[in-house]
């Protein structure tokens, strides 16, 4: 035994679109306006980030000026340890990024070619800005890196296309 299906009333008028920009076909002028708005927002975001850094530095300076000599010495020690640990994180991450990119051999010498001053360490200890530099190094010295798929060779080995044999073989 089947139950008859009740007819459903069609919905009343659909709600009007509150954004008049989205009504009608999208024109090139609409796309240009959105691109301009996006560019302006990015510029404002960068300016706000810069202003935030400036104000944070000014606040730290004001706090430092109101500290006692012992507090100031303690803060200097903390800053020195933090800087040293960030530099170590950058160097370790750079070696890992080079090895992960397929560098043949030891990455220690090539780390010196990277500009680690442009690399920042976020609050979670992750380096930012290293991938672009490794990619640029790969482009500049392609012979030092493996090409194609595969895992990088162990550190300290060189990948050669020929099998090396001993003279007595």
PyMOL commands that set and color helices and strands:
alter all, ss='L'
color gray80, all
select helices_A, chain A and resi 20-22+28-65+69-100+108-111+116-118+131-140+142-144
alter helices_A, ss='H'
color red, helices_A
select strands_A, chain A and resi 120-121+127-128
alter strands_A, ss='S'
color yellow, strands_A
deselect
rebuild
show_as cartoon
